[in-house]
Structures are given as C-alpha cells and as structure tokens.
Amino acid sequence: QVQLVESGGGLVQAGGSLRLSCVASGRTFNIDVMRWYRQAPGKQRELVASISSSGSTNYADSVKGRFTISRDNAKSTSYLQMNSLKPEDTAVYLCNADLSYSGGSFRHWGQGTQVTVSS
C-alpha cells in the first residue's frame, strides 16, 4: 500500500536549478531516514543525500555546496534542491525512505525521475 512518488525532474541548462519532491503515502507509518540516489548509464548508483528524522544531513562530495536535502514531516515529503547544475548531474534520481510500521521497519523506493542537464 505504501508508495513513494517523485516529481520535479526535467531538462535544464547547465547552471540552472531544479527541485525534486518525494511524497510517501498509504498505510500508517513513521518515517526514519529519507534519501536521494542517482544512477546514470555506465555509472554506479550513488547516494546523493540523506536526512534523518532529527534533521541531520549528509551529502556526496560531488554535490556538496550545490544540493540541499530537506523534509516536511507534516506532508511526508522530502525535497532535493539542486542548484548550479552540471551535465555530469544528468541521471535518474530515485527517492528512498526507511518506514516503520507495527510489524517492523522496511526500506522503500520510488520509481525515479529523469534529470537532464545540457551543456
């Protein structure tokens, strides 16, 4: 029943900005860590950013200073603000979240959204 749905991807020129959103919905749950990954053809899947339930954040070295992860607990949503985009940022971006239920804790994935940065 639980779904993670991303939005906000698209085509942008180098130096531009995009904001990605990931909304968790469905059965009753609590959200622990929320993450954004990306994967480009020929490259290993990369953890871009994460944010804990307390608001602690971590970033990949390649995006530090340019990307910002945040969360809105009331909306069960995480955001990835991407500024100063570069062609090498082109990838499918996937959201991920650790959700807790009465029966345990599980990691869930969204379907992904394409980000393309032109030179």
PyMOL CGO cylinders between C-alpha atoms (Angstrom):
from pymol import cmd
from pymol.cgo import CYLINDER

trace = [
    CYLINDER, 0.00, 0.00, 0.00, 2.88, 2.40, 0.67, 0.3, 1, 1, 1, 1, 1, 1,
    CYLINDER, 2.88, 2.40, 0.67, 4.10, 4.42, -2.29, 0.3, 1, 1, 1, 1, 1, 1,
    CYLINDER, 4.10, 4.42, -2.29, 6.93, 6.88, -2.84, 0.3, 1, 1, 1, 1, 1, 1,
    CYLINDER, 6.93, 6.88, -2.84, 6.26, 9.22, -5.75, 0.3, 1, 1, 1, 1, 1, 1,
    CYLINDER, 6.26, 9.22, -5.75, 8.89, 11.57, -7.17, 0.3, 1, 1, 1, 1, 1, 1,
    CYLINDER, 8.89, 11.57, -7.17, 8.30, 14.71, -9.19, 0.3, 1, 1, 1, 1, 1, 1,
    CYLINDER, 8.30, 14.71, -9.19, 10.21, 17.74, -10.42, 0.3, 1, 1, 1, 1, 1, 1,
    CYLINDER, 10.21, 17.74, -10.42, 12.63, 16.21, -12.90, 0.3, 1, 1, 1, 1, 1, 1,
    CYLINDER, 12.63, 16.21, -12.90, 13.16, 17.65, -16.34, 0.3, 1, 1, 1, 1, 1, 1,
    CYLINDER, 13.16, 17.65, -16.34, 15.54, 19.26, -18.78, 0.3, 1, 1, 1, 1, 1, 1,
    CYLINDER, 15.54, 19.26, -18.78, 17.62, 22.23, -17.68, 0.3, 1, 1, 1, 1, 1, 1,
    CYLINDER, 17.62, 22.23, -17.68, 20.67, 24.08, -18.95, 0.3, 1, 1, 1, 1, 1, 1,
    CYLINDER, 20.67, 24.08, -18.95, 23.97, 23.97, -17.10, 0.3, 1, 1, 1, 1, 1, 1,
    CYLINDER, 23.97, 23.97, -17.10, 23.94, 26.43, -14.23, 0.3, 1, 1, 1, 1, 1, 1,
    CYLINDER, 23.94, 26.43, -14.23, 20.20, 26.10, -13.73, 0.3, 1, 1, 1, 1, 1, 1,
    CYLINDER, 20.20, 26.10, -13.73, 18.18, 24.72, -10.84, 0.3, 1, 1, 1, 1, 1, 1,
    CYLINDER, 18.18, 24.72, -10.84, 15.55, 22.07, -10.16, 0.3, 1, 1, 1, 1, 1, 1,
    CYLINDER, 15.55, 22.07, -10.16, 13.71, 20.94, -7.05, 0.3, 1, 1, 1, 1, 1, 1,
    CYLINDER, 13.71, 20.94, -7.05, 12.75, 17.30, -6.71, 0.3, 1, 1, 1, 1, 1, 1,
    CYLINDER, 12.75, 17.30, -6.71, 9.97, 16.12, -4.40, 0.3, 1, 1, 1, 1, 1, 1,
    CYLINDER, 9.97, 16.12, -4.40, 9.20, 12.70, -2.98, 0.3, 1, 1, 1, 1, 1, 1,
    CYLINDER, 9.20, 12.70, -2.98, 5.88, 12.05, -1.26, 0.3, 1, 1, 1, 1, 1, 1,
    CYLINDER, 5.88, 12.05, -1.26, 5.24, 8.98, 0.88, 0.3, 1, 1, 1, 1, 1, 1,
    CYLINDER, 5.24, 8.98, 0.88, 1.63, 7.85, 1.14, 0.3, 1, 1, 1, 1, 1, 1,
    CYLINDER, 1.63, 7.85, 1.14, -0.52, 4.88, 2.03, 0.3, 1, 1, 1, 1, 1, 1,
    CYLINDER, -0.52, 4.88, 2.03, -0.88, 2.93, 5.24, 0.3, 1, 1, 1, 1, 1, 1,
    CYLINDER, -0.88, 2.93, 5.24, 0.05, 4.28, 8.64, 0.3, 1, 1, 1, 1, 1, 1,
    CYLINDER, 0.05, 4.28, 8.64, 3.81, 4.58, 9.08, 0.3, 1, 1, 1, 1, 1, 1,
    CYLINDER, 3.81, 4.58, 9.08, 6.61, 6.60, 10.63, 0.3, 1, 1, 1, 1, 1, 1,
    CYLINDER, 6.61, 6.60, 10.63, 9.47, 7.91, 8.50, 0.3, 1, 1, 1, 1, 1, 1,
    CYLINDER, 9.47, 7.91, 8.50, 13.02, 7.45, 9.71, 0.3, 1, 1, 1, 1, 1, 1,
    CYLINDER, 13.02, 7.45, 9.71, 15.75, 8.28, 7.17, 0.3, 1, 1, 1, 1, 1, 1,
    CYLINDER, 15.75, 8.28, 7.17, 14.92, 9.74, 3.76, 0.3, 1, 1, 1, 1, 1, 1,
    CYLINDER, 14.92, 9.74, 3.76, 17.46, 9.59, 0.92, 0.3, 1, 1, 1, 1, 1, 1,
    CYLINDER, 17.46, 9.59, 0.92, 18.04, 10.56, -2.68, 0.3, 1, 1, 1, 1, 1, 1,
    CYLINDER, 18.04, 10.56, -2.68, 20.07, 8.35, -5.02, 0.3, 1, 1, 1, 1, 1, 1,
    CYLINDER, 20.07, 8.35, -5.02, 21.02, 8.81, -8.64, 0.3, 1, 1, 1, 1, 1, 1,
    CYLINDER, 21.02, 8.81, -8.64, 22.16, 6.48, -11.38, 0.3, 1, 1, 1, 1, 1, 1,
    CYLINDER, 22.16, 6.48, -11.38, 23.48, 7.27, -14.83, 0.3, 1, 1, 1, 1, 1, 1,
    CYLINDER, 23.48, 7.27, -14.83, 24.25, 4.76, -17.61, 0.3, 1, 1, 1, 1, 1, 1,
    CYLINDER, 24.25, 4.76, -17.61, 27.67, 3.21, -17.08, 0.3, 1, 1, 1, 1, 1, 1,
    CYLINDER, 27.67, 3.21, -17.08, 27.97, 4.56, -13.56, 0.3, 1, 1, 1, 1, 1, 1,
    CYLINDER, 27.97, 4.56, -13.56, 27.44, 3.02, -10.15, 0.3, 1, 1, 1, 1, 1, 1,
    CYLINDER, 27.44, 3.02, -10.15, 24.35, 4.06, -8.23, 0.3, 1, 1, 1, 1, 1, 1,
    CYLINDER, 24.35, 4.06, -8.23, 25.31, 6.91, -5.94, 0.3, 1, 1, 1, 1, 1, 1,
    CYLINDER, 25.31, 6.91, -5.94, 23.86, 8.07, -2.65, 0.3, 1, 1, 1, 1, 1, 1,
    CYLINDER, 23.86, 8.07, -2.65, 23.42, 11.79, -3.23, 0.3, 1, 1, 1, 1, 1, 1,
    CYLINDER, 23.42, 11.79, -3.23, 21.97, 12.95, 0.08, 0.3, 1, 1, 1, 1, 1, 1,
    CYLINDER, 21.97, 12.95, 0.08, 20.21, 11.74, 3.20, 0.3, 1, 1, 1, 1, 1, 1,
    CYLINDER, 20.21, 11.74, 3.20, 18.31, 13.29, 6.06, 0.3, 1, 1, 1, 1, 1, 1,
    CYLINDER, 18.31, 13.29, 6.06, 17.45, 11.69, 9.38, 0.3, 1, 1, 1, 1, 1, 1,
    CYLINDER, 17.45, 11.69, 9.38, 14.28, 12.09, 11.40, 0.3, 1, 1, 1, 1, 1, 1,
    CYLINDER, 14.28, 12.09, 11.40, 16.12, 14.64, 13.54, 0.3, 1, 1, 1, 1, 1, 1,
    CYLINDER, 16.12, 14.64, 13.54, 17.18, 16.67, 10.51, 0.3, 1, 1, 1, 1, 1, 1,
    CYLINDER, 17.18, 16.67, 10.51, 20.82, 15.58, 10.31, 0.3, 1, 1, 1, 1, 1, 1,
    CYLINDER, 20.82, 15.58, 10.31, 22.04, 15.63, 6.68, 0.3, 1, 1, 1, 1, 1, 1,
    CYLINDER, 22.04, 15.63, 6.68, 24.81, 14.04, 4.64, 0.3, 1, 1, 1, 1, 1, 1,
    CYLINDER, 24.81, 14.04, 4.64, 25.89, 14.70, 1.05, 0.3, 1, 1, 1, 1, 1, 1,
    CYLINDER, 25.89, 14.70, 1.05, 28.06, 13.12, -1.58, 0.3, 1, 1, 1, 1, 1, 1,
    CYLINDER, 28.06, 13.12, -1.58, 31.24, 15.10, -2.18, 0.3, 1, 1, 1, 1, 1, 1,
    CYLINDER, 31.24, 15.10, -2.18, 30.20, 15.70, -5.77, 0.3, 1, 1, 1, 1, 1, 1,
    CYLINDER, 30.20, 15.70, -5.77, 27.14, 17.74, -4.76, 0.3, 1, 1, 1, 1, 1, 1,
    CYLINDER, 27.14, 17.74, -4.76, 28.22, 19.46, -1.55, 0.3, 1, 1, 1, 1, 1, 1,
    CYLINDER, 28.22, 19.46, -1.55, 27.55, 23.17, -1.71, 0.3, 1, 1, 1, 1, 1, 1,
    CYLINDER, 27.55, 23.17, -1.71, 25.13, 22.80, -4.62, 0.3, 1, 1, 1, 1, 1, 1,
    CYLINDER, 25.13, 22.80, -4.62, 22.37, 20.45, -3.42, 0.3, 1, 1, 1, 1, 1, 1,
    CYLINDER, 22.37, 20.45, -3.42, 20.22, 20.69, -0.30, 0.3, 1, 1, 1, 1, 1, 1,
    CYLINDER, 20.22, 20.69, -0.30, 18.01, 17.95, 1.12, 0.3, 1, 1, 1, 1, 1, 1,
    CYLINDER, 18.01, 17.95, 1.12, 15.09, 18.79, 3.39, 0.3, 1, 1, 1, 1, 1, 1,
    CYLINDER, 15.09, 18.79, 3.39, 11.91, 17.23, 4.70, 0.3, 1, 1, 1, 1, 1, 1,
    CYLINDER, 11.91, 17.23, 4.70, 8.39, 18.26, 5.64, 0.3, 1, 1, 1, 1, 1, 1,
    CYLINDER, 8.39, 18.26, 5.64, 7.11, 15.73, 8.12, 0.3, 1, 1, 1, 1, 1, 1,
    CYLINDER, 7.11, 15.73, 8.12, 3.56, 17.08, 8.04, 0.3, 1, 1, 1, 1, 1, 1,
    CYLINDER, 3.56, 17.08, 8.04, 3.44, 16.30, 4.31, 0.3, 1, 1, 1, 1, 1, 1,
    CYLINDER, 3.44, 16.30, 4.31, 5.53, 13.10, 4.49, 0.3, 1, 1, 1, 1, 1, 1,
    CYLINDER, 5.53, 13.10, 4.49, 7.74, 14.65, 1.83, 0.3, 1, 1, 1, 1, 1, 1,
    CYLINDER, 7.74, 14.65, 1.83, 11.44, 15.04, 1.14, 0.3, 1, 1, 1, 1, 1, 1,
    CYLINDER, 11.44, 15.04, 1.14, 12.93, 17.59, -1.23, 0.3, 1, 1, 1, 1, 1, 1,
    CYLINDER, 12.93, 17.59, -1.23, 16.18, 17.85, -3.11, 0.3, 1, 1, 1, 1, 1, 1,
    CYLINDER, 16.18, 17.85, -3.11, 17.02, 21.39, -4.17, 0.3, 1, 1, 1, 1, 1, 1,
    CYLINDER, 17.02, 21.39, -4.17, 19.61, 21.26, -6.94, 0.3, 1, 1, 1, 1, 1, 1,
    CYLINDER, 19.61, 21.26, -6.94, 21.46, 24.44, -7.88, 0.3, 1, 1, 1, 1, 1, 1,
    CYLINDER, 21.46, 24.44, -7.88, 24.35, 25.17, -10.23, 0.3, 1, 1, 1, 1, 1, 1,
    CYLINDER, 24.35, 25.17, -10.23, 23.57, 22.01, -12.16, 0.3, 1, 1, 1, 1, 1, 1,
    CYLINDER, 23.57, 22.01, -12.16, 26.25, 20.43, -14.32, 0.3, 1, 1, 1, 1, 1, 1,
    CYLINDER, 26.25, 20.43, -14.32, 25.99, 17.99, -17.23, 0.3, 1, 1, 1, 1, 1, 1,
    CYLINDER, 25.99, 17.99, -17.23, 27.51, 15.30, -15.02, 0.3, 1, 1, 1, 1, 1, 1,
    CYLINDER, 27.51, 15.30, -15.02, 24.45, 15.60, -12.75, 0.3, 1, 1, 1, 1, 1, 1,
    CYLINDER, 24.45, 15.60, -12.75, 22.37, 14.01, -15.51, 0.3, 1, 1, 1, 1, 1, 1,
    CYLINDER, 22.37, 14.01, -15.51, 20.84, 10.81, -14.14, 0.3, 1, 1, 1, 1, 1, 1,
    CYLINDER, 20.84, 10.81, -14.14, 17.71, 9.11, -12.93, 0.3, 1, 1, 1, 1, 1, 1,
    CYLINDER, 17.71, 9.11, -12.93, 17.09, 10.32, -9.40, 0.3, 1, 1, 1, 1, 1, 1,
    CYLINDER, 17.09, 10.32, -9.40, 15.36, 7.94, -7.00, 0.3, 1, 1, 1, 1, 1, 1,
    CYLINDER, 15.36, 7.94, -7.00, 13.95, 8.65, -3.58, 0.3, 1, 1, 1, 1, 1, 1,
    CYLINDER, 13.95, 8.65, -3.58, 14.25, 6.19, -0.76, 0.3, 1, 1, 1, 1, 1, 1,
    CYLINDER, 14.25, 6.19, -0.76, 12.89, 6.04, 2.77, 0.3, 1, 1, 1, 1, 1, 1,
    CYLINDER, 12.89, 6.04, 2.77, 13.05, 3.80, 5.80, 0.3, 1, 1, 1, 1, 1, 1,
    CYLINDER, 13.05, 3.80, 5.80, 9.48, 3.42, 7.06, 0.3, 1, 1, 1, 1, 1, 1,
    CYLINDER, 9.48, 3.42, 7.06, 8.44, 1.88, 10.37, 0.3, 1, 1, 1, 1, 1, 1,
    CYLINDER, 8.44, 1.88, 10.37, 5.19, 0.02, 10.93, 0.3, 1, 1, 1, 1, 1, 1,
    CYLINDER, 5.19, 0.02, 10.93, 3.82, -2.00, 13.81, 0.3, 1, 1, 1, 1, 1, 1,
    CYLINDER, 3.82, -2.00, 13.81, 5.39, -5.10, 12.25, 0.3, 1, 1, 1, 1, 1, 1,
    CYLINDER, 5.39, -5.10, 12.25, 8.86, -3.72, 11.57, 0.3, 1, 1, 1, 1, 1, 1,
    CYLINDER, 8.86, -3.72, 11.57, 10.94, -1.32, 9.50, 0.3, 1, 1, 1, 1, 1, 1,
    CYLINDER, 10.94, -1.32, 9.50, 11.44, -1.51, 5.72, 0.3, 1, 1, 1, 1, 1, 1,
    CYLINDER, 11.44, -1.51, 5.72, 13.26, 0.39, 3.00, 0.3, 1, 1, 1, 1, 1, 1,
    CYLINDER, 13.26, 0.39, 3.00, 11.07, 1.66, 0.17, 0.3, 1, 1, 1, 1, 1, 1,
    CYLINDER, 11.07, 1.66, 0.17, 11.95, 3.05, -3.26, 0.3, 1, 1, 1, 1, 1, 1,
    CYLINDER, 11.95, 3.05, -3.26, 10.25, 5.39, -5.67, 0.3, 1, 1, 1, 1, 1, 1,
    CYLINDER, 10.25, 5.39, -5.67, 10.15, 4.87, -9.43, 0.3, 1, 1, 1, 1, 1, 1,
    CYLINDER, 10.15, 4.87, -9.43, 12.66, 7.58, -10.24, 0.3, 1, 1, 1, 1, 1, 1,
    CYLINDER, 12.66, 7.58, -10.24, 12.59, 10.85, -12.15, 0.3, 1, 1, 1, 1, 1, 1,
    CYLINDER, 12.59, 10.85, -12.15, 14.89, 11.85, -15.00, 0.3, 1, 1, 1, 1, 1, 1,
    CYLINDER, 14.89, 11.85, -15.00, 17.12, 14.91, -14.66, 0.3, 1, 1, 1, 1, 1, 1,
    CYLINDER, 17.12, 14.91, -14.66, 18.93, 16.02, -17.80, 0.3, 1, 1, 1, 1, 1, 1,
    CYLINDER, 18.93, 16.02, -17.80, 21.40, 18.91, -17.79, 0.3, 1, 1, 1, 1, 1, 1,
    CYLINDER, 21.40, 18.91, -17.79, 22.51, 20.25, -21.15, 0.3, 1, 1, 1, 1, 1, 1,
    CYLINDER, 22.51, 20.25, -21.15, 25.88, 21.89, -21.74, 0.3, 1, 1, 1, 1, 1, 1,
]
cmd.load_cgo(trace, "trace")
